[in-house]
Amino acid sequence: MDLNFRKYGEGPPLIILHGLFGSSDNWHAMARCWSQHFTVFAVDQRNHGASPHTTGINYNLLSGDLQGFMDEQQIESAFLVGHSMGGKVAMLFADQFPERVRGLVILDIGIKAYEPRHEAILEVLRDLGPETFDHRNELEPVLAKSIASPGVRQFLIKNLKRDTSGKLAWKFNRQAILADYPKLVAEIPMQVPCDLPALFIRGANSDYITNGDWPVLQNFFPRGELTTLEDAGHWLHAEKPNEICDLVHQTLVHWLAA
């Protein structure tokens, strides 16, 4: 799997793994921030961004893609920062290949199975053909009929591109995500405790990591720490970019010095 990626800075390797429907484009500002002390790789995971589209997507595939990417880039071990789906990939990869991970920053996701939470977006993906629109801004009022959050609507609009014929198209693989969505909200199969430094950051307005979830996460990540970011929801890196940039940077630099 020849993953598309953006590379920033110099220093110890740091790999950013975006969430469902996302891409490396969403992490440009963060990558520039962390590139002060790290070589940052912001990747497009399979079926997202400019990476190849395939008929399947699940966490074992995504973890294998990360292993292949690190081999291709000759990265022996790296710090991993993952949001939502990307956080689950990072945790599974650390379980499968702990020797290749120096530390984990997990943004607002646990290892458990989640009830489907993207019904409105999935409905749009099923029913809306972006190729029928001439300009991106024409989609805003259409999306508003089923998606209340302006931030989510803008996030989707930013995930549009022009295909080879010049028509609008989704950057992500709509068919694969619709087909395999249940696999992406399933629990990841962690096997043994992971003795790595780990920082979990949750949004105070999000319920993706509840107080009841934390003891389970601590069982698998005994060196883990939990931080709550006030006035932030699940998309905390978009809502509080400066705070996330600073908090993650300080944590990673501290781990380097330890």
DRENPA-3360 file (N, C-alpha, C; in nm, 2 decimals, always signed):
BEGIN
1 = MDLNFRKY = +0.09/-0.12/+0.00/+0.00/+0.00/+0.00/+0.09/+0.12/+0.00 ~ +0.09/+0.19/-0.11/+0.18/+0.31/-0.13/+0.10/+0.44/-0.08 ~ +0.11/+0.46/+0.05/+0.04/+0.57/+0.11/+0.09/+0.71/+0.07 ~ +0.00/+0.80/+0.04/+0.03/+0.94/+0.02/+0.07/+1.00/+0.16 ~ +0.16/+1.09/+0.16/+0.20/+1.16/+0.29/+0.26/+1.29/+0.26 ~ +0.27/+1.37/+0.37/+0.34/+1.50/+0.37/+0.44/+1.49/+0.48 ~ +0.56/+1.55/+0.45/+0.67/+1.54/+0.54/+0.72/+1.68/+0.58 ~ +0.74/+1.69/+0.71/+0.78/+1.82/+0.77/+0.90/+1.81/+0.87;
9 = GEGPPLII = +0.99/+1.90/+0.87/+1.09/+1.92/+0.97/+1.19/+1.81/+0.98 ~ +1.27/+1.82/+1.09/+1.38/+1.72/+1.11/+1.37/+1.68/+1.26 ~ +1.42/+1.56/+1.29/+1.43/+1.51/+1.42/+1.37/+1.37/+1.43 ~ +1.34/+1.32/+1.55/+1.28/+1.19/+1.57/+1.15/+1.18/+1.49 ~ +1.12/+1.06/+1.44/+1.00/+1.05/+1.36/+0.87/+1.06/+1.44 ~ +0.77/+1.13/+1.39/+0.64/+1.14/+1.44/+0.54/+1.12/+1.33 ~ +0.45/+1.03/+1.35/+0.35/+0.99/+1.24/+0.21/+1.03/+1.29 ~ +0.14/+1.11/+1.21/+0.00/+1.15/+1.24/-0.10/+1.06/+1.16;
17 = LHGLFGSS = -0.19/+1.01/+1.23/-0.30/+0.92/+1.17/-0.43/+0.99/+1.19 ~ -0.49/+1.04/+1.08/-0.62/+1.11/+1.08/-0.74/+1.02/+1.11 ~ -0.85/+1.08/+1.13/-0.97/+1.00/+1.16/-1.05/+0.97/+1.04 ~ -1.17/+0.90/+1.06/-1.26/+0.87/+0.95/-1.30/+0.99/+0.87 ~ -1.30/+0.98/+0.74/-1.34/+1.09/+0.64/-1.23/+1.19/+0.64 ~ -1.12/+1.18/+0.71/-1.02/+1.29/+0.71/-0.90/+1.26/+0.61 ~ -0.80/+1.34/+0.63/-0.68/+1.32/+0.54/-0.57/+1.40/+0.60 ~ -0.45/+1.39/+0.54/-0.33/+1.46/+0.59/-0.35/+1.61/+0.58;
25 = DNWHAMAR = -0.44/+1.66/+0.49/-0.46/+1.80/+0.47/-0.51/+1.87/+0.60 ~ -0.59/+1.79/+0.68/-0.65/+1.85/+0.80/-0.54/+1.87/+0.91 ~ -0.42/+1.83/+0.89/-0.32/+1.83/+1.00/-0.20/+1.92/+0.96 ~ -0.21/+2.00/+0.86/-0.10/+2.08/+0.82/-0.05/+2.18/+0.93 ~ -0.14/+2.24/+1.00/-0.10/+2.34/+1.10/-0.03/+2.26/+1.22 ~ -0.09/+2.15/+1.26/-0.03/+2.07/+1.37/+0.11/+2.02/+1.33 ~ +0.12/+1.97/+1.21/+0.24/+1.91/+1.16/+0.35/+2.02/+1.16 ~ +0.32/+2.14/+1.12/+0.42/+2.25/+1.12/+0.46/+2.28/+1.26;
33 = CWSQHFTV = +0.37/+2.28/+1.36/+0.40/+2.31/+1.50/+0.49/+2.20/+1.55 ~ +0.46/+2.07/+1.53/+0.55/+1.97/+1.59/+0.68/+1.95/+1.51 ~ +0.69/+2.00/+1.39/+0.81/+1.99/+1.32/+0.93/+2.07/+1.37 ~ +0.90/+2.15/+1.48/+1.01/+2.22/+1.54/+1.11/+2.12/+1.60 ~ +1.07/+2.01/+1.65/+1.16/+1.91/+1.71/+1.15/+1.77/+1.65 ~ +1.06/+1.75/+1.55/+1.04/+1.62/+1.50/+1.03/+1.62/+1.35 ~ +1.06/+1.50/+1.29/+1.03/+1.48/+1.15/+0.89/+1.43/+1.15 ~ +0.80/+1.51/+1.10/+0.65/+1.47/+1.10/+0.61/+1.41/+0.97;
41 = FAVDQRNH = +0.54/+1.30/+0.97/+0.48/+1.24/+0.86/+0.33/+1.24/+0.88 ~ +0.26/+1.32/+0.80/+0.11/+1.32/+0.80/+0.07/+1.23/+0.68 ~ +0.01/+1.12/+0.71/-0.02/+1.02/+0.61/-0.17/+1.03/+0.58 ~ -0.21/+0.99/+0.45/-0.34/+0.96/+0.41/-0.36/+0.81/+0.43 ~ -0.44/+0.76/+0.51/-0.47/+0.62/+0.53/-0.55/+0.57/+0.41 ~ -0.54/+0.44/+0.39/-0.61/+0.38/+0.27/-0.75/+0.42/+0.26 ~ -0.80/+0.45/+0.14/-0.94/+0.49/+0.11/-0.96/+0.63/+0.16 ~ -0.86/+0.71/+0.19/-0.87/+0.85/+0.23/-0.77/+0.93/+0.16;
49 = GASPHTTG = -0.80/+1.06/+0.14/-0.71/+1.15/+0.08/-0.66/+1.11/-0.06 ~ -0.53/+1.11/-0.08/-0.47/+1.08/-0.21/-0.41/+0.94/-0.21 ~ -0.44/+0.86/-0.10/-0.39/+0.72/-0.10/-0.48/+0.63/-0.18 ~ -0.43/+0.51/-0.21/-0.51/+0.42/-0.30/-0.64/+0.38/-0.23 ~ -0.74/+0.36/-0.32/-0.87/+0.31/-0.28/-0.88/+0.16/-0.31 ~ -0.93/+0.09/-0.21/-0.94/-0.05/-0.21/-1.08/-0.09/-0.18 ~ -1.11/-0.22/-0.19/-1.25/-0.27/-0.16/-1.27/-0.29/-0.02 ~ -1.17/-0.29/+0.07/-1.18/-0.32/+0.21/-1.11/-0.22/+0.30;
57 = INYNLLSG = -1.17/-0.20/+0.42/-1.10/-0.12/+0.52/-1.13/-0.17/+0.66 ~ -1.03/-0.21/+0.73/-1.05/-0.25/+0.87/-0.92/-0.22/+0.95 ~ -0.92/-0.24/+1.08/-0.80/-0.20/+1.16/-0.68/-0.29/+1.13 ~ -0.69/-0.41/+1.11/-0.58/-0.49/+1.08/-0.51/-0.45/+0.95 ~ -0.59/-0.41/+0.85/-0.54/-0.36/+0.72/-0.46/-0.23/+0.75 ~ -0.53/-0.14/+0.82/-0.47/-0.01/+0.85/-0.34/-0.02/+0.93 ~ -0.33/-0.11/+1.02/-0.21/-0.13/+1.10/-0.10/-0.19/+1.01 ~ -0.14/-0.28/+0.92/-0.04/-0.34/+0.83/+0.01/-0.23/+0.73;
65 = DLQGFMDE = -0.08/-0.14/+0.69/-0.04/-0.03/+0.61/+0.07/+0.06/+0.68 ~ +0.05/+0.08/+0.81/+0.14/+0.16/+0.88/+0.28/+0.09/+0.89 ~ +0.28/-0.04/+0.91/+0.40/-0.11/+0.92/+0.47/-0.10/+0.78 ~ +0.40/-0.12/+0.67/+0.46/-0.11/+0.54/+0.52/+0.03/+0.52 ~ +0.44/+0.14/+0.56/+0.49/+0.27/+0.54/+0.62/+0.30/+0.62 ~ +0.63/+0.25/+0.74/+0.75/+0.27/+0.82/+0.87/+0.19/+0.76 ~ +0.84/+0.08/+0.71/+0.95/+0.00/+0.64/+0.99/+0.08/+0.51 ~ +0.90/+0.13/+0.44/+0.94/+0.20/+0.31/+1.02/+0.33/+0.34;
73 = QQIESAFL = +0.98/+0.39/+0.45/+1.05/+0.52/+0.49/+1.17/+0.49/+0.58 ~ +1.20/+0.37/+0.60/+1.31/+0.32/+0.69/+1.30/+0.39/+0.83 ~ +1.18/+0.38/+0.88/+1.16/+0.43/+1.02/+1.16/+0.31/+1.11 ~ +1.26/+0.30/+1.20/+1.27/+0.19/+1.29/+1.16/+0.20/+1.40 ~ +1.14/+0.32/+1.46/+1.03/+0.34/+1.55/+0.99/+0.49/+1.55 ~ +0.87/+0.52/+1.60/+0.82/+0.65/+1.58/+0.72/+0.68/+1.70 ~ +0.70/+0.81/+1.72/+0.59/+0.85/+1.80/+0.46/+0.85/+1.71 ~ +0.35/+0.81/+1.77/+0.22/+0.81/+1.69/+0.12/+0.90/+1.76;
81 = VGHSMGGK = +0.06/+0.99/+1.67/-0.05/+1.07/+1.71/-0.17/+1.03/+1.63 ~ -0.28/+0.99/+1.69/-0.39/+0.94/+1.62/-0.52/+1.00/+1.67 ~ -0.61/+1.04/+1.58/-0.74/+1.09/+1.62/-0.85/+0.99/+1.58 ~ -0.94/+0.96/+1.67/-1.06/+0.88/+1.64/-1.01/+0.75/+1.57 ~ -1.05/+0.72/+1.44/-1.01/+0.60/+1.37/-0.86/+0.59/+1.38 ~ -0.79/+0.70/+1.36/-0.64/+0.69/+1.36/-0.59/+0.66/+1.49 ~ -0.66/+0.69/+1.60/-0.62/+0.65/+1.73/-0.63/+0.51/+1.76 ~ -0.74/+0.45/+1.70/-0.75/+0.30/+1.71/-0.64/+0.23/+1.63;
89 = VAMLFADQ = -0.61/+0.28/+1.52/-0.50/+0.22/+1.44/-0.37/+0.23/+1.52 ~ -0.34/+0.34/+1.58/-0.22/+0.36/+1.66/-0.21/+0.26/+1.78 ~ -0.33/+0.24/+1.85/-0.33/+0.15/+1.96/-0.31/+0.01/+1.92 ~ -0.38/-0.03/+1.81/-0.36/-0.17/+1.76/-0.22/-0.19/+1.71 ~ -0.16/-0.09/+1.64/-0.02/-0.11/+1.60/+0.07/-0.12/+1.71 ~ +0.05/-0.05/+1.82/+0.14/-0.06/+1.94/+0.12/-0.19/+2.00 ~ +0.00/-0.25/+2.00/-0.02/-0.38/+2.05/+0.06/-0.49/+1.97 ~ +0.05/-0.47/+1.84/+0.11/-0.57/+1.75/+0.26/-0.55/+1.73;
97 = FPERVRGL = +0.31/-0.43/+1.73/+0.45/-0.40/+1.71/+0.50/-0.30/+1.81 ~ +0.50/-0.33/+1.94/+0.54/-0.24/+2.04/+0.69/-0.19/+2.03 ~ +0.77/-0.27/+1.97/+0.91/-0.23/+1.95/+0.93/-0.11/+1.85 ~ +0.82/-0.08/+1.77/+0.83/+0.02/+1.67/+0.76/+0.15/+1.71 ~ +0.72/+0.15/+1.84/+0.65/+0.27/+1.89/+0.72/+0.33/+2.01 ~ +0.75/+0.46/+2.00/+0.82/+0.53/+2.12/+0.72/+0.59/+2.21 ~ +0.60/+0.62/+2.17/+0.50/+0.68/+2.26/+0.37/+0.70/+2.17 ~ +0.26/+0.72/+2.24/+0.13/+0.73/+2.18/+0.06/+0.86/+2.23;
105 = VILDIGIK = +0.00/+0.93/+2.14/-0.09/+1.04/+2.18/-0.22/+1.00/+2.11 ~ -0.33/+0.98/+2.19/-0.46/+0.93/+2.13/-0.56/+1.04/+2.16 ~ -0.62/+1.09/+2.05/-0.72/+1.20/+2.06/-0.86/+1.14/+2.06 ~ -0.93/+1.14/+2.17/-1.07/+1.12/+2.19/-1.12/+0.99/+2.13 ~ -1.06/+0.88/+2.17/-1.11/+0.75/+2.12/-1.06/+0.65/+2.22 ~ -1.14/+0.54/+2.24/-1.10/+0.43/+2.32/-1.09/+0.31/+2.23 ~ -1.07/+0.19/+2.30/-1.05/+0.07/+2.22/-1.19/+0.00/+2.20 ~ -1.29/+0.04/+2.28/-1.42/-0.03/+2.28/-1.49/-0.01/+2.14;
113 = AYEPRHEA = -1.60/-0.09/+2.13/-1.69/-0.07/+2.02/-1.78/+0.05/+2.04 ~ -1.82/+0.12/+1.94/-1.91/+0.24/+1.95/-2.03/+0.21/+1.87 ~ -2.14/+0.27/+1.92/-2.26/+0.27/+1.85/-2.24/+0.36/+1.73 ~ -2.30/+0.33/+1.61/-2.29/+0.42/+1.50/-2.32/+0.57/+1.53 ~ -2.23/+0.66/+1.50/-2.24/+0.80/+1.53/-2.24/+0.89/+1.41 ~ -2.23/+0.83/+1.29/-2.22/+0.91/+1.17/-2.34/+0.90/+1.08 ~ -2.46/+0.87/+1.14/-2.57/+0.85/+1.05/-2.60/+0.95/+0.95 ~ -2.59/+1.08/+0.99/-2.62/+1.19/+0.90/-2.52/+1.20/+0.79;
121 = ILEVLRDL = -2.39/+1.18/+0.82/-2.29/+1.18/+0.72/-2.30/+1.06/+0.63 ~ -2.33/+0.94/+0.68/-2.35/+0.82/+0.60/-2.47/+0.84/+0.51 ~ -2.58/+0.90/+0.56/-2.69/+0.93/+0.47/-2.65/+1.02/+0.35 ~ -2.57/+1.12/+0.38/-2.53/+1.21/+0.28/-2.45/+1.13/+0.17 ~ -2.36/+1.04/+0.22/-2.27/+0.96/+0.13/-2.36/+0.87/+0.05 ~ -2.46/+0.82/+0.10/-2.55/+0.73/+0.02/-2.63/+0.80/-0.08 ~ -2.68/+0.92/-0.05/-2.78/+0.99/-0.13/-2.72/+1.10/-0.22 ~ -2.61/+1.16/-0.18/-2.56/+1.28/-0.24/-2.45/+1.25/-0.34;
129 = GPETFDHR = -2.47/+1.29/-0.47/-2.37/+1.27/-0.57/-2.30/+1.41/-0.59 ~ -2.18/+1.43/-0.54/-2.12/+1.56/-0.56/-2.09/+1.60/-0.70 ~ -2.09/+1.50/-0.79/-2.06/+1.52/-0.93/-2.17/+1.60/-1.00 ~ -2.29/+1.61/-0.93/-2.40/+1.69/-0.99/-2.39/+1.84/-0.96 ~ -2.29/+1.88/-0.88/-2.28/+2.02/-0.84/-2.15/+2.07/-0.92 ~ -2.16/+2.20/-0.95/-2.05/+2.27/-1.02/-1.95/+2.32/-0.93 ~ -1.99/+2.37/-0.81/-1.90/+2.44/-0.72/-1.92/+2.38/-0.57 ~ -1.82/+2.38/-0.49/-1.82/+2.33/-0.36/-1.93/+2.40/-0.27;
137 = NELEPVLA = -1.93/+2.54/-0.29/-2.02/+2.61/-0.20/-2.17/+2.58/-0.23 ~ -2.20/+2.52/-0.34/-2.34/+2.48/-0.36/-2.39/+2.37/-0.27 ~ -2.29/+2.29/-0.22/-2.33/+2.18/-0.13/-2.37/+2.22/+0.01 ~ -2.33/+2.34/+0.05/-2.35/+2.38/+0.19/-2.50/+2.38/+0.23 ~ -2.59/+2.44/+0.15/-2.73/+2.44/+0.19/-2.79/+2.30/+0.18 ~ -2.74/+2.22/+0.09/-2.79/+2.08/+0.08/-2.75/+2.00/+0.20 ~ -2.62/+2.01/+0.24/-2.57/+1.94/+0.36/-2.64/+1.98/+0.49 ~ -2.68/+2.11/+0.49/-2.74/+2.17/+0.61/-2.88/+2.10/+0.64;
145 = KSIASPGV = -2.94/+2.04/+0.54/-3.07/+1.98/+0.56/-3.06/+1.86/+0.66 ~ -2.94/+1.79/+0.66/-2.93/+1.67/+0.74/-2.81/+1.68/+0.84 ~ -2.72/+1.78/+0.83/-2.61/+1.79/+0.92/-2.61/+1.93/+0.98 ~ -2.64/+1.93/+1.11/-2.66/+2.05/+1.18/-2.53/+2.13/+1.21 ~ -2.42/+2.06/+1.23/-2.30/+2.13/+1.26/-2.23/+2.20/+1.14 ~ -2.21/+2.33/+1.15/-2.14/+2.39/+1.04/-2.00/+2.34/+1.02 ~ -1.93/+2.31/+1.14/-1.80/+2.25/+1.13/-1.79/+2.12/+1.05 ~ -1.88/+2.03/+1.08/-1.89/+1.90/+1.01/-1.91/+1.93/+0.86;
153 = RQFLIKNL = -2.00/+2.02/+0.83/-2.03/+2.05/+0.69/-1.91/+2.10/+0.62 ~ -1.84/+2.19/+0.68/-1.71/+2.24/+0.62/-1.61/+2.13/+0.61 ~ -1.60/+2.04/+0.71/-1.51/+1.93/+0.70/-1.53/+1.85/+0.58 ~ -1.66/+1.82/+0.55/-1.70/+1.74/+0.44/-1.67/+1.81/+0.31 ~ -1.70/+1.94/+0.30/-1.67/+2.01/+0.18/-1.52/+2.02/+0.15 ~ -1.44/+2.02/+0.25/-1.30/+2.02/+0.23/-1.25/+1.89/+0.18 ~ -1.33/+1.79/+0.19/-1.29/+1.65/+0.14/-1.34/+1.63/+0.00 ~ -1.37/+1.74/-0.07/-1.40/+1.73/-0.21/-1.28/+1.76/-0.30;
161 = KRDTSGKL = -1.28/+1.70/-0.42/-1.17/+1.72/-0.51/-1.23/+1.73/-0.65 ~ -1.15/+1.76/-0.75/-1.19/+1.75/-0.89/-1.13/+1.62/-0.95 ~ -1.22/+1.53/-1.01/-1.16/+1.41/-1.07/-1.10/+1.44/-1.20 ~ -1.06/+1.34/-1.27/-0.99/+1.36/-1.40/-1.08/+1.42/-1.51 ~ -1.21/+1.41/-1.49/-1.30/+1.48/-1.58/-1.34/+1.62/-1.54 ~ -1.29/+1.66/-1.43/-1.32/+1.80/-1.38/-1.44/+1.81/-1.29 ~ -1.50/+1.69/-1.26/-1.62/+1.69/-1.18/-1.58/+1.68/-1.03 ~ -1.67/+1.73/-0.94/-1.65/+1.71/-0.80/-1.66/+1.57/-0.76;
169 = AWKFNRQA = -1.57/+1.52/-0.66/-1.58/+1.39/-0.61/-1.52/+1.39/-0.47 ~ -1.56/+1.29/-0.39/-1.51/+1.27/-0.26/-1.36/+1.23/-0.26 ~ -1.28/+1.28/-0.17/-1.14/+1.23/-0.16/-1.14/+1.09/-0.11 ~ -1.23/+1.06/-0.01/-1.23/+0.93/+0.05/-1.31/+0.83/-0.04 ~ -1.30/+0.70/-0.01/-1.37/+0.60/-0.09/-1.50/+0.58/-0.03 ~ -1.60/+0.64/-0.08/-1.74/+0.63/-0.03/-1.79/+0.49/-0.02 ~ -1.77/+0.41/-0.12/-1.83/+0.28/-0.13/-1.76/+0.19/-0.02 ~ -1.63/+0.19/-0.01/-1.56/+0.11/+0.09/-1.60/+0.15/+0.23;
177 = ILADYPKL = -1.61/+0.28/+0.26/-1.65/+0.32/+0.40/-1.79/+0.28/+0.43 ~ -1.88/+0.29/+0.33/-2.02/+0.25/+0.36/-2.03/+0.10/+0.38 ~ -1.95/+0.02/+0.31/-1.96/-0.12/+0.32/-1.90/-0.17/+0.45 ~ -1.79/-0.11/+0.49/-1.71/-0.16/+0.61/-1.73/-0.07/+0.73 ~ -1.82/+0.02/+0.73/-1.84/+0.11/+0.85/-1.85/+0.03/+0.98 ~ -1.93/-0.08/+0.98/-1.94/-0.16/+1.11/-1.80/-0.20/+1.16 ~ -1.71/-0.23/+1.07/-1.57/-0.27/+1.12/-1.50/-0.16/+1.18 ~ -1.53/-0.03/+1.14/-1.46/+0.08/+1.19/-1.51/+0.13/+1.32;
185 = VAEIPMQV = -1.63/+0.09/+1.36/-1.68/+0.12/+1.50/-1.67/+0.01/+1.59 ~ -1.61/-0.10/+1.55/-1.59/-0.22/+1.63/-1.48/-0.20/+1.73 ~ -1.48/-0.29/+1.83/-1.37/-0.29/+1.93/-1.24/-0.34/+1.86 ~ -1.12/-0.28/+1.90/-1.00/-0.33/+1.84/-0.95/-0.44/+1.93 ~ -0.89/-0.54/+1.87/-0.85/-0.67/+1.94/-0.72/-0.65/+2.01 ~ -0.71/-0.57/+2.12/-0.59/-0.56/+2.20/-0.56/-0.70/+2.27 ~ -0.44/-0.74/+2.27/-0.40/-0.87/+2.33/-0.34/-0.86/+2.47 ~ -0.24/-0.77/+2.48/-0.16/-0.77/+2.61/-0.15/-0.62/+2.65;
193 = PCDLPALF = -0.12/-0.59/+2.77/-0.09/-0.45/+2.81/+0.03/-0.40/+2.74 ~ +0.03/-0.27/+2.71/+0.13/-0.21/+2.63/+0.21/-0.11/+2.72 ~ +0.34/-0.15/+2.74/+0.42/-0.07/+2.83/+0.49/+0.04/+2.76 ~ +0.41/+0.14/+2.71/+0.47/+0.25/+2.64/+0.40/+0.38/+2.70 ~ +0.48/+0.49/+2.70/+0.41/+0.62/+2.74/+0.30/+0.65/+2.65 ~ +0.19/+0.69/+2.71/+0.07/+0.72/+2.63/-0.01/+0.83/+2.69 ~ -0.05/+0.93/+2.61/-0.14/+1.04/+2.66/-0.27/+1.03/+2.58 ~ -0.38/+1.02/+2.66/-0.51/+1.02/+2.60/-0.57/+1.16/+2.63;
201 = IRGANSDY = -0.61/+1.23/+2.52/-0.68/+1.36/+2.54/-0.82/+1.35/+2.49 ~ -0.91/+1.39/+2.58/-1.05/+1.38/+2.54/-1.11/+1.52/+2.55 ~ -1.22/+1.54/+2.47/-1.29/+1.67/+2.48/-1.39/+1.66/+2.59 ~ -1.41/+1.77/+2.67/-1.50/+1.77/+2.78/-1.64/+1.76/+2.73 ~ -1.67/+1.80/+2.61/-1.81/+1.79/+2.55/-1.83/+1.66/+2.47 ~ -1.73/+1.57/+2.48/-1.74/+1.45/+2.40/-1.76/+1.33/+2.50 ~ -1.83/+1.22/+2.46/-1.84/+1.11/+2.54/-1.77/+0.99/+2.48 ~ -1.68/+1.01/+2.40/-1.60/+0.90/+2.34/-1.51/+0.83/+2.44;
209 = ITNGDWPV = -1.46/+0.90/+2.54/-1.39/+0.84/+2.65/-1.46/+0.89/+2.78 ~ -1.53/+0.80/+2.84/-1.60/+0.83/+2.96/-1.51/+0.80/+3.08 ~ -1.56/+0.84/+3.20/-1.48/+0.80/+3.32/-1.48/+0.65/+3.34 ~ -1.59/+0.59/+3.30/-1.59/+0.44/+3.31/-1.50/+0.37/+3.21 ~ -1.47/+0.43/+3.10/-1.38/+0.37/+3.00/-1.23/+0.38/+3.05 ~ -1.20/+0.47/+3.13/-1.06/+0.50/+3.17/-0.99/+0.38/+3.24 ~ -1.06/+0.31/+3.33/-0.99/+0.19/+3.40/-0.96/+0.08/+3.29 ~ -1.04/+0.07/+3.19/-1.01/-0.03/+3.09/-0.89/+0.01/+3.01;
217 = LQNFFPRG = -0.88/+0.14/+2.97/-0.77/+0.18/+2.90/-0.64/+0.17/+2.98 ~ -0.65/+0.20/+3.11/-0.53/+0.19/+3.20/-0.48/+0.05/+3.21 ~ -0.57/-0.05/+3.20/-0.53/-0.19/+3.20/-0.44/-0.22/+3.08 ~ -0.48/-0.17/+2.97/-0.40/-0.19/+2.85/-0.28/-0.10/+2.83 ~ -0.29/+0.02/+2.89/-0.18/+0.12/+2.88/-0.15/+0.17/+3.02 ~ -0.08/+0.08/+3.10/-0.05/+0.12/+3.24/+0.03/+0.25/+3.26 ~ +0.10/+0.29/+3.16/+0.17/+0.42/+3.17/+0.09/+0.53/+3.11 ~ -0.03/+0.51/+3.08/-0.12/+0.61/+3.02/-0.16/+0.72/+3.12;
225 = ELTTLEDA = -0.18/+0.84/+3.06/-0.24/+0.95/+3.14/-0.36/+1.01/+3.06 ~ -0.45/+1.06/+3.13/-0.57/+1.11/+3.07/-0.58/+1.26/+3.10 ~ -0.60/+1.34/+2.99/-0.62/+1.49/+3.00/-0.75/+1.52/+2.94 ~ -0.83/+1.61/+3.00/-0.96/+1.66/+2.94/-0.94/+1.80/+2.90 ~ -0.98/+1.83/+2.78/-0.97/+1.96/+2.72/-1.11/+2.03/+2.73 ~ -1.12/+2.14/+2.80/-1.25/+2.20/+2.82/-1.30/+2.27/+2.70 ~ -1.43/+2.28/+2.69/-1.49/+2.35/+2.57/-1.46/+2.29/+2.44 ~ -1.43/+2.16/+2.44/-1.40/+2.09/+2.31/-1.48/+1.96/+2.30;
233 = GHWLHAEK = -1.51/+1.92/+2.18/-1.58/+1.80/+2.16/-1.49/+1.70/+2.09 ~ -1.55/+1.61/+2.01/-1.47/+1.50/+1.95/-1.37/+1.55/+1.85 ~ -1.40/+1.66/+1.78/-1.30/+1.72/+1.69/-1.21/+1.82/+1.76 ~ -1.16/+1.78/+1.87/-1.09/+1.88/+1.96/-0.97/+1.94/+1.89 ~ -0.90/+1.87/+1.80/-0.79/+1.93/+1.73/-0.83/+2.05/+1.64 ~ -0.95/+2.04/+1.59/-1.00/+2.15/+1.50/-1.06/+2.26/+1.59 ~ -1.12/+2.22/+1.70/-1.18/+2.32/+1.79/-1.08/+2.40/+1.88 ~ -0.97/+2.33/+1.92/-0.87/+2.39/+2.01/-0.73/+2.36/+1.95;
241 = PNEICDLV = -0.70/+2.41/+1.83/-0.58/+2.37/+1.77/-0.45/+2.42/+1.85 ~ -0.46/+2.54/+1.90/-0.34/+2.59/+1.98/-0.32/+2.51/+2.10 ~ -0.42/+2.47/+2.17/-0.41/+2.39/+2.29/-0.35/+2.25/+2.26 ~ -0.41/+2.19/+2.16/-0.36/+2.06/+2.12/-0.21/+2.06/+2.08 ~ -0.18/+2.16/+2.00/-0.05/+2.18/+1.95/+0.05/+2.19/+2.06 ~ +0.02/+2.28/+2.16/+0.11/+2.30/+2.27/+0.12/+2.17/+2.36 ~ +0.00/+2.12/+2.40/+0.00/+2.00/+2.49/+0.08/+1.88/+2.43 ~ +0.05/+1.85/+2.31/+0.12/+1.74/+2.25/+0.27/+1.76/+2.23;
249 = HQTLVHWL = +0.30/+1.88/+2.19/+0.44/+1.92/+2.18/+0.52/+1.91/+2.31 ~ +0.46/+1.96/+2.41/+0.53/+1.96/+2.55/+0.54/+1.81/+2.59 ~ +0.44/+1.73/+2.57/+0.44/+1.59/+2.61/+0.55/+1.51/+2.54 ~ +0.56/+1.53/+2.41/+0.66/+1.46/+2.33/+0.80/+1.50/+2.36 ~ +0.82/+1.63/+2.38/+0.95/+1.67/+2.42/+0.99/+1.62/+2.56 ~ +0.89/+1.61/+2.65/+0.92/+1.56/+2.78/+0.96/+1.41/+2.77 ~ +0.89/+1.33/+2.68/+0.92/+1.19/+2.67/+1.06/+1.18/+2.61 ~ +1.10/+1.27/+2.52/+1.23/+1.26/+2.46/+1.34/+1.28/+2.56;
257 = AA = +1.31/+1.37/+2.66/+1.41/+1.40/+2.76/+1.42/+1.30/+2.87 ~ +1.32/+1.22/+2.89/+1.31/+1.13/+3.00/+1.41/+1.01/+2.98;
% end
